Amino acid sequence: MLEIALIYLAAAIVAVPIAKRVGLGSVLGYLIAGILIGPYALGVVGDQTDVMHFAEFGVVMMLFLVGLELQPSRLWKLRHSILGLGGLQVVLTAAVIFAFCFWFFTMPWQTALAIGLMLALSSTAIVLQSLEEKGWLKREAGQNAFSVLLFQDIAIIPILALLPLLAFAPPSSSKEISHSIIANWPVWQQVAVSVGVIAAIIAGGKYVSAPLFRYIAKTHMREIFTIFALFLVVAIALVMQSIGLSPALGTFLAGVVLAESEFRHELEADIEPFKGLLLGLFFITVGASINFELLASEFSTVIALVALLIVVKACILYALAITFNISKKQRLLFALALAQGGEFAFVLLSVTTTLAILTPEQTSLVTLVVAVSMLVAPLLLMMYEQLEKRSHTSAPEFDKPEQISTAKHVIIAGYGRFGQIMGRLLHAQGYEITVLDHSPSQIELLRRFGNTVFYGDAARQELLEAAGAHTAQMLVVAIDDPDKTIEIIELAHKNYPQLKIVARAIDRRHAYKLLNLKVDAFNRETVDSAINLAVEALELLGNNKQDAERAGKLFREHDRAAVVQLAELWGDDASYGVAVRQRMEDLKQVLQQDRQAQNDLNTCDSGDCEDGLTELADKPKKPDDAHLE
């Protein structure tokens, strides 16, 4: 087993970076890796059926993450495209393929219908991964493609229920295909249990999971949080599978419910690596399953059938895009993205083989057609990408309002006293903010007052990415840990150079480090409040309000200039000490000169002053400019 794991990892390490470098994309890289190590090329691995069943769990995790990106309100907006566009795509595509198989290939109607239903489905894994990788998932075509894929996932349930009715095998053998514990129950009981389980998933995600996540987060053990996230996904998938429903559908619903949770970004960051690993494994198994011996012997037939499948599905999808008013520039992308066969066809093929709906020869041929079409799918998107680049002279077309995700202008890391003040001001000015905080108790308290905050460590790149760092305009680092602040800023500088960075400085030494990191703005957390209180103290000591405020203003300006100068000398003890003493003397001189000027001005107001003194008072002396640079 370890040898096989090593082979898979080595194949991915070699093939995927090369594929990415030459512009083929990671999906095609994984498929090529599978072809190379498969039984029909180098032959270093054998039959991959069992591995594929395990790797299909990557699709389940992907649907969970997609659900986390979709708030219930957004999902409700997609209801017309899910039911209308998705439903028509499955029905029309299945009907056309059924007609071809029944009349042109003279298959029994049961076989023709089964093939039509399984070929109507597209590859959720390839489509979503490829669109997300190219940044097209949030486009109008990407959102509609997702709606169709979601309906297809739902359609698996009635299709699996229909297949036994098409069986040529005796009814007793058809029971062997069902893994559902309620398969022999009356239909009304099966429906009731299914609805009850889905309702329990939604209710549990909304009212049970959040307190559990808070409890686990308080342990500050990241691995336990990750384990619980994986446990949640696996448990939901297992429950859905045990009653004959789609595991991916169940985890998708759980993701949608948790989309408004404060732990959404942390869940994304924890699940993403496992999803990527399992999806890569799935693509490799698809590549390894391509039967090149059959392809060589039936080459013209297979290529013709793959071309026919892609053309038929693309034409139907393009017609539906016109019917549902998808913009002209998005129609071709929508059609090409979904024109291939899907991974669920492999599941349905195993069922039809058990039921003897398809002969072994037909099963092998359909399997090969689906696998080759999945191999071609990334190439179709590459072709579209090249066409788009050539026609990019015209102005870009914006997505429709209902397709656009909420933009996040500012990310605030740390939402304590300092971060809250900044957040309230920015929000009051109309800026959308995403707040990240690593304190579960702080999150719980803030949510009680209607604040939208998320649990997570902003020093993790995947978490910043999930929070929208690649599109946001500004990152505000307001946490109270100086070392963690530096870590976050270095991470942002390295990976998101477009972000303007504003930081909270704990003390003067911390401010020096921030200046050396070239942040766009910073402020020491206690300076302004201390100066303001000192101004009030001067008033209480008998100074008039104007003189006190003027002294505070001069002190603030001088102190800011001193921090900038001393930051360059920090670390050189001798030079730093001399500079500090010089700045202290300069400050004393500035304040004394200004005080004397104000006294002279007051004397002048009483009628006893020399010419030009008023002008001097209005322009207080400052220390030598060399000390301020």
C-alpha positions in Angstrom: 0.0 0.0 0.0 2.8 2.4 0.8 4.4 1.7 -2.5 1.2 2.6 -4.4 1.0 5.8 -2.3 4.6 6.7 -3.2 3.9 6.1 -6.9 0.8 8.4 -6.8 2.7 11.1 -5.0 5.7 10.9 -7.3 3.5 11.0 -10.4 1.7 14.1 -9.1 5.0 15.8 -8.2 6.4 15.3 -11.7 3.4 15.8 -13.9 1.4 18.6 -12.3 4.1 21.3 -12.1 5.1 20.6 -15.7 1.5 20.8 -16.8 1.0 24.0 -15.0 4.1 25.5 -16.4 3.1 24.8 -20.0 -0.4 26.1 -19.4 -2.3 22.9 -19.3 -3.6 23.3 -15.7 -3.5 21.1 -12.7 -6.5 18.9 -13.6 -5.0 17.9 -16.9 -1.7 17.3 -15.1 -3.3 14.9 -12.7 -5.0 13.1 -15.6 -1.7 12.7 -17.5 0.0 11.4 -14.3 -2.7 8.8 -14.0 -2.3 7.8 -17.7 1.5 7.4 -17.3 1.3 5.1 -14.2 -1.8 3.3 -15.3 -2.0 -0.4 -16.4 -2.0 0.6 -20.1 1.1 2.8 -20.1 4.0 2.1 -17.6 1.8 -0.3 -15.7 3.1 0.5 -12.3 -0.4 0.4 -10.8 -3.2 -2.0 -11.6 -7.0 -1.7 -11.3 -7.9 1.5 -9.6 -11.6 0.9 -8.8 -11.2 0.7 -5.1 -8.9 3.8 -5.0 -11.4 5.7 -7.1 -14.2 5.0 -4.6 -12.0 6.4 -1.9 -10.9 9.4 -4.0 -14.5 10.3 -4.8 -14.7 11.6 -1.3 -12.8 14.6 -2.6 -15.9 15.6 -4.6 -17.9 15.4 -1.3 -15.4 17.8 0.4 -15.5 20.1 -2.6 -19.2 20.4 -2.4 -18.9 21.2 1.3 -16.5 24.0 0.5 -18.7 25.3 -2.3 -21.6 25.3 0.2 -19.5 27.4 2.6 -19.2 30.1 -0.1 -23.0 30.2 -0.7 -25.1 31.9 1.9 -28.7 30.8 2.0 -29.8 34.1 0.5 -27.4 33.6 -2.5 -28.6 30.0 -2.9 -32.2 31.3 -3.0 -31.3 33.7 -5.8 -30.0 30.7 -7.8 -33.2 28.7 -7.4 -34.4 29.4 -11.0 -31.2 28.4 -12.6 -30.9 25.3 -10.4 -34.4 24.0 -11.1 -35.1 25.5 -14.5 -31.7 25.5 -16.2 -30.4 22.3 -14.4 -33.6 20.4 -14.8 -34.0 21.2 -18.5 -30.3 20.3 -19.2 -30.7 16.8 -17.7 -34.0 16.1 -19.3 -33.2 17.4 -22.8 -29.7 15.8 -22.9 -31.0 12.5 -21.7 -33.8 12.6 -24.3 -31.5 13.4 -27.2 -28.9 10.7 -26.2 -31.8 8.2 -25.7 -33.0 8.9 -29.2 -29.6 8.4 -30.7 -29.1 5.1 -28.9 -32.6 3.8 -29.5 -33.0 4.6 -33.2 -29.5 4.9 -34.6 -27.8 2.2 -32.6 -30.9 0.0 -32.2 -30.4 -0.6 -28.4 -33.2 -1.7 -26.2 -35.1 1.2 -24.8 -34.0 0.3 -21.2 -30.3 0.4 -22.2 -30.8 3.6 -24.3 -32.5 5.4 -21.4 -29.8 4.3 -18.9 -27.0 5.6 -21.2 -28.9 8.8 -21.8 -29.3 9.5 -18.1 -25.7 8.8 -17.2 -24.2 10.7 -20.1 -26.4 13.7 -19.3 -24.3 14.3 -16.1 -21.1 16.4 -16.2 -18.0 16.2 -14.1 -18.4 18.3 -10.9 -14.8 17.8 -9.9 -13.3 18.8 -13.2 -15.6 21.7 -13.9 -15.5 23.4 -10.5 -11.7 22.8 -10.1 -10.9 24.2 -13.6 -13.2 27.2 -13.3 -11.9 28.1 -9.8 -8.3 27.7 -11.0 -8.9 30.1 -13.9 -11.0 32.5 -11.8 -14.1 31.9 -13.8 -16.3 30.4 -11.1 -17.8 33.8 -10.1 -18.6 34.7 -13.6 -22.1 34.4 -14.9 -21.3 31.3 -16.8 -19.5 29.8 -13.8 -22.5 30.5 -11.5 -24.9 28.9 -13.9 -22.6 25.9 -14.5 -22.6 25.4 -10.7 -26.4 25.5 -10.6 -26.6 22.8 -13.3 -24.0 20.7 -11.5 -26.0 21.0 -8.2 -29.2 19.9 -9.9 -27.3 16.9 -11.5 -26.1 15.9 -8.0 -29.7 16.0 -6.8 -30.8 14.1 -9.9 -28.6 11.1 -8.9 -31.1 10.1 -6.3 -34.1 9.5 -8.6 -31.9 8.0 -11.3 -30.6 5.4 -8.8 -34.2 4.7 -7.8 -35.2 4.3 -11.5 -32.4 2.0 -12.7 -33.8 -1.2 -10.9 -37.0 -0.7 -12.9 -35.0 -1.0 -16.1 -33.3 -4.2 -15.0 -33.0 -7.3 -17.2 -31.6 -9.3 -14.3 -33.9 -11.0 -11.8 -35.3 -8.7 -9.1 -33.3 -10.6 -6.4 -30.0 -9.6 -7.9 -31.0 -5.9 -8.1 -31.1 -5.7 -4.3 -27.4 -6.3 -4.2 -26.7 -2.9 -5.6 -28.4 -1.0 -2.8 -26.4 0.1 0.2 -29.4 1.9 1.7 -30.6 0.6 5.1 -34.1 1.7 4.2 -34.2 0.3 0.7 -36.9 -2.3 1.6 -39.1 0.1 3.5 -42.3 1.5 2.0 -41.8 4.5 -0.3 -43.6 7.0 2.0 -41.3 5.9 4.9 -38.2 6.3 2.7 -39.3 9.8 1.7 -40.1 10.7 5.4 -36.7 9.5 6.6 -34.9 11.3 3.8 -36.7 14.6 4.5 -36.1 14.1 8.3 -32.3 13.5 7.8 -31.9 16.6 5.6 -33.9 18.7 8.1 -31.6 17.3 10.9 -28.5 18.3 9.0 -29.8 21.8 8.5 -30.9 22.2 12.1 -27.7 20.6 13.5 -25.5 22.8 11.4 -27.4 25.9 12.5 -27.9 25.2 16.3 -25.5 22.4 17.3 -22.3 22.8 15.4 -21.6 26.4 16.3 -21.5 25.8 20.1 -19.3 22.7 19.5 -16.9 24.7 17.3 -16.7 27.4 20.0 -16.0 24.8 22.7 -13.3 23.1 20.6 -11.8 26.5 19.6 -11.3 27.4 23.3 -8.8 24.6 23.6 -6.5 26.4 21.2 -5.5 23.1 19.6 -5.7 23.6 15.9 -5.5 19.8 15.1 -8.6 19.1 17.2 -10.5 21.8 15.3 -9.4 20.2 12.0 -10.3 16.7 13.3 -13.8 17.9 14.2 -14.3 19.6 10.8 -13.3 16.3 9.0 -15.5 14.3 11.4 -18.5 16.6 10.5 -18.0 16.1 6.8 -17.4 12.3 7.0 -20.4 11.8 9.4 -22.8 13.7 7.2 -21.6 11.8 4.1 -22.0 8.4 5.8 -25.5 9.2 7.1 -26.6 10.3 3.6 -25.1 7.3 2.0 -26.7 4.9 4.5 -30.2 6.0 3.4 -29.4 6.0 -0.3 -29.0 9.8 -0.8 -26.0 11.6 -2.3 -23.2 12.3 0.2 -22.2 15.4 -1.7 -25.7 16.8 -1.5 -25.7 16.4 2.3 -22.3 18.0 2.8 -23.3 20.8 0.4 -26.3 21.6 2.5 -24.2 21.5 5.7 -21.8 24.0 4.0 -24.6 26.3 3.1 -25.9 26.3 6.7 -22.4 27.0 8.1 -21.8 29.8 5.5 -23.0 32.4 8.0 -21.0 31.0 10.8 -18.0 32.9 12.3 -15.9 29.7 11.7 -16.5 29.6 8.0 -13.0 30.9 7.0 -11.3 28.6 9.4 -13.3 25.6 8.1 -12.3 26.5 4.5 -8.6 26.7 5.5 -8.7 23.3 7.3 -10.6 21.3 4.7 -9.0 22.8 1.6 -5.7 20.7 1.8 -7.7 17.4 2.2 -10.0 18.4 -0.7 -7.1 19.2 -3.0 -5.3 16.0 -2.1 -8.3 13.7 -2.7 -9.4 15.5 -5.9 -5.9 15.1 -7.2 -6.1 11.4 -6.3 -9.4 11.1 -8.1 -8.1 12.7 -11.3 -5.2 10.3 -11.3 -7.5 7.3 -11.0 -9.6 8.6 -13.9 -6.5 8.9 -16.0 -5.3 5.4 -15.0 -8.7 3.9 -15.8 -8.5 4.8 -19.5 -8.4 1.5 -21.4 -5.8 2.3 -24.1 -6.0 -1.3 -25.6 -9.7 -0.8 -26.2 -9.1 2.8 -27.4 -6.5 1.5 -29.9 -8.7 -1.3 -31.3 -11.8 1.0 -31.4 -10.1 4.3 -32.0 -12.3 5.7 -34.7 -15.5 4.6 -32.9 -14.5 6.0 -29.5 -13.3 9.4 -30.9 -16.5 9.7 -32.9 -18.6 8.9 -29.9 -16.7 11.4 -27.7 -17.0 14.1 -30.3 -20.7 13.3 -30.7 -21.2 13.5 -26.9 -19.4 16.8 -26.6 -21.2 18.4 -29.6 -24.7 17.2 -28.5 -24.2 18.5 -24.9 -22.6 21.7 -26.0 -25.4 22.5 -28.5 -28.1 21.8 -25.9 -26.3 23.9 -23.3 -25.8 26.8 -25.7 -29.5 26.8 -26.6 -30.4 26.8 -22.9 -28.0 29.7 -22.4 -29.9 31.7 -25.0 -33.2 30.7 -23.5 -32.2 31.8 -20.0 -30.7 35.1 -21.2 -27.1 34.3 -20.3 -25.0 37.1 -21.8 -23.5 36.4 -25.2 -19.9 36.4 -24.1 -20.6 33.8 -21.4 -22.6 31.3 -23.4 -19.7 29.5 -25.0 -17.9 29.1 -21.7 -21.1 27.7 -20.1 -21.5 25.3 -23.0 -17.9 24.1 -23.1 -17.6 23.8 -19.4 -20.3 21.1 -19.0 -19.9 19.3 -22.3 -18.1 16.3 -20.9 -19.2 13.1 -19.1 -19.0 13.0 -15.3 -17.7 10.9 -12.5 -21.1 9.8 -11.4 -21.4 7.9 -14.7 -18.9 5.5 -13.2 -21.2 4.9 -10.2 -24.2 4.4 -12.5 -22.2 2.1 -14.8 -21.4 -0.3 -11.9 -25.2 -0.4 -11.0 -26.3 -1.0 -14.6 -23.7 -3.8 -14.9 -25.1 -5.5 -11.8 -28.6 -5.2 -13.2 -27.5 -6.4 -16.7 -28.9 -3.3 -18.3 -25.7 -2.9 -20.3 -23.6 -5.7 -21.6 -19.9 -5.9 -20.5 -18.8 -4.6 -23.9 -21.2 -1.7 -23.7 -20.0 -0.9 -20.2 -16.4 -0.9 -21.3 -17.1 1.4 -24.3 -19.2 3.9 -22.3 -16.6 4.0 -19.5 -13.9 4.8 -22.1 -16.1 7.5 -23.8 -16.7 9.2 -20.4 -13.1 9.0 -19.3 -11.8 10.4 -22.7 -14.4 13.2 -22.6 -13.2 14.1 -19.1 -9.6 14.1 -20.4 -10.7 16.5 -23.2 -12.6 18.8 -20.8 -9.6 20.9 -19.7 -8.5 21.2 -23.3 -11.9 22.7 -24.2 -11.5 25.3 -21.5 -7.9 26.0 -22.6 -9.3 26.6 -26.1 -11.9 29.0 -24.8 -9.2 30.8 -22.8 -7.2 31.4 -26.0 -10.3 32.6 -27.9 -11.1 35.0 -25.1 -7.5 36.4 -25.2 -7.8 37.0 -28.9 -11.2 38.8 -28.6 -10.2 40.8 -25.6 -10.1 44.1 -27.5 -13.7 44.9 -26.7 -14.7 46.2 -23.2 -15.2 43.5 -20.6 -18.7 42.6 -19.7 -19.7 42.9 -16.1 -21.5 40.1 -14.3 -25.1 40.5 -13.5 -25.8 41.9 -10.0 -27.3 38.7 -8.7 -24.2 36.8 -9.8 -21.7 39.0 -8.0 -20.4 38.1 -4.6 -20.3 40.7 -1.9 -17.0 42.6 -2.3 -14.8 42.9 0.9 -12.8 46.2 0.8 -11.0 45.8 4.1 -9.8 42.8 6.2 -9.3 43.5 9.9 -7.2 41.1 11.8 -8.0 41.4 15.5 -11.2 42.9 16.7 -10.5 44.0 20.2 -10.8 47.6 21.5 -8.4 49.0 18.8 -9.8 47.0 15.9 -13.4 47.8 16.8 -12.9 51.5 16.7 -11.3 51.3 13.2 -14.0 48.8 12.0 -16.9 51.0 13.2 -15.5 54.1 11.5 -14.7 52.3 8.2 -18.1 50.6 8.2 -19.9 53.8 8.9 -18.1 55.3 5.8 -19.6 52.5 3.7 -16.7 50.1 3.4 -17.3 46.3 3.5 -15.1 44.6 6.1 -14.2 41.1 6.9 -13.1 40.6 10.5 -10.8 37.8 11.7 -10.2 37.1 15.3 -8.6 34.2 17.1 -10.5 34.5 20.4 -13.7 32.4 20.5 -15.0 34.3 23.6 -14.5 37.6 21.8 -16.3 36.3 18.7 -19.2 35.1 20.8 -19.5 38.4 22.6 -19.3 40.5 19.4 -22.0 38.3 17.6 -24.4 39.0 20.5 -24.3 42.7 19.4 -24.9 41.9 15.7 -21.3 42.1 14.5 -20.1 39.8 11.7 -16.8 38.3 12.7 -15.0 35.1 11.8 -12.8 32.8 13.9 -9.2 32.3 12.6 -5.5 33.0 12.7 -4.7 35.7 10.1 -1.1 34.5 10.0 -2.2 31.5 7.9 -2.1 32.2 4.2 -5.0 29.9 3.3 -7.2 31.8 5.8 -6.2 35.2 4.5 -6.9 33.9 1.0 -10.4 32.7 2.1 -11.1 36.1 3.6 -10.5 37.7 0.2 -6.9 39.0 0.5 -6.4 38.6 -3.3 -9.1 41.1 -4.0 -9.3 43.3 -0.9 -7.9 46.8 -0.9 -6.6 47.0 2.7 -5.4 44.8 5.6 -5.7 46.3 9.1 -3.6 44.4 11.6 -5.0 45.3 15.0 -3.9 42.3 17.2 -2.1 42.7 20.5 0.8 40.3 19.7 3.8 42.2 18.2 5.5 39.0 16.8 2.2 37.8 15.2 1.7 41.3 13.7 5.1 41.1 12.0 4.3 37.6 10.8 1.0 38.7 9.2 2.5 41.7 7.5 5.4 39.7 6.1 2.9 37.2 4.8 0.8 39.9 3.2 3.8 41.6 1.6 5.0 38.4 0.1 1.7 37.1 -1.3 -0.7 40.1 -1.7 1.4 43.1 -2.8 -1.7 45.1 -3.8 -2.9 45.3 -0.2 -2.4 48.6 1.7 -1.3 47.6 5.2 -2.3 49.6 8.3 -1.0 48.3 11.6 -1.4 48.8 15.4 1.9 49.3 17.1 2.2 48.1 20.7 5.1 50.3 21.7 8.0 52.3 20.2 10.2 49.3 19.4 7.3 47.7 17.6 6.8 50.9 15.6 10.4 50.7 14.5 9.9 47.2 13.1 6.7 48.3 11.3 8.5 51.2 9.7 11.3 48.9 8.5 8.6 46.7 7.0 7.3 49.7 5.1 3.7 49.5 6.2 1.5 52.2 4.7 0.4 53.6 8.1 0.7 52.7 11.8 -0.1 54.2 15.2 1.0 53.3 18.7 -2.0 52.3 20.6 -1.5 54.5 23.7 0.1 57.6 22.2 -3.0 59.6 21.1 -5.0 58.8 24.3 -2.0 59.8 26.5 -1.4 63.0 24.6 -5.1 63.9 24.8 -5.1 63.3 28.5 -1.9 65.3 29.0 -3.6 68.2 27.2 -6.5 68.1 29.7 -3.9 67.9 32.5 -2.3 71.1 31.3 -5.7 72.8 31.3 -6.3 71.7 34.9 -2.9 73.1 35.8 -4.0 76.6 34.7 -3.0 76.7 31.0 -5.6 78.0 28.7 -7.2 75.5 26.2 -5.5 76.9 23.1 -2.0 76.7 24.6 -2.5 73.2 25.9 -3.8 71.9 22.6 -0.9 73.7 20.8 1.6 71.9 23.0 -0.1 68.6 22.4 0.0 69.1 18.6 3.7 70.0 18.7 4.5 67.1 20.9 2.7 64.7 18.5 4.5 66.0 15.4 7.9 65.9 17.1 7.3 62.4 18.4 6.2 61.1 15.1 9.3 62.5 13.4 11.5 61.1 16.1 10.1 57.6 15.6 10.9 57.8 11.9 14.5 58.9 12.5 15.2 56.5 15.4 13.9 53.5 13.4 16.9 53.8 11.1 19.3 53.7 14.1 17.5 50.9 16.0 20.1 48.2 16.8 23.1 50.5 16.9 23.2 51.1 20.6 25.8 53.9 20.6 24.2 55.9 17.8 20.7 55.2 19.0 21.5 56.5 22.5 23.0 59.7 21.2 20.0 60.3 18.9 17.5 59.7 21.7 19.1 62.2 24.0 19.3 64.7 21.1 15.6 64.3 20.3 14.6 64.8 23.9 16.6 68.0 24.0 15.1 69.1 20.7 11.6 68.5 22.1 12.3 70.5 25.2 13.7 73.3 23.1 10.7 73.3 20.8 8.2 73.5 23.6 10.1 76.2 25.5 10.4 78.3 22.4 6.7 78.0 21.6 5.8 78.8 25.2 8.0 81.9 25.2 6.5 83.0 21.8 3.0 82.6 23.2 3.9 84.6 26.3 5.4 87.4 24.1 2.2 87.3 22.0 0.0 87.7 25.1 2.2 90.7 26.2 1.8 92.2 22.7 -1.9 91.9 23.0 -1.7 94.1 26.1 0.0 96.8 24.0 3.6 96.3 25.1 5.5 94.4 22.3 8.1 94.9 19.7 7.4 95.1 15.9 7.4 91.7 14.2 6.9 89.6 17.4 3.3 88.7 16.4 4.6 87.2 13.1 7.2 85.2 15.1 4.6 83.9 17.5 2.5 82.6 14.6 5.4 80.6 13.3 7.1 78.8 16.3 10.6 77.7 15.9 11.5 74.1 15.2 14.7 72.2 15.7 17.3 71.9 13.0 15.8 70.2 10.0 18.6 67.7 10.0 17.1 66.1 13.1 13.7 65.7 11.5 14.6 63.9 8.3 
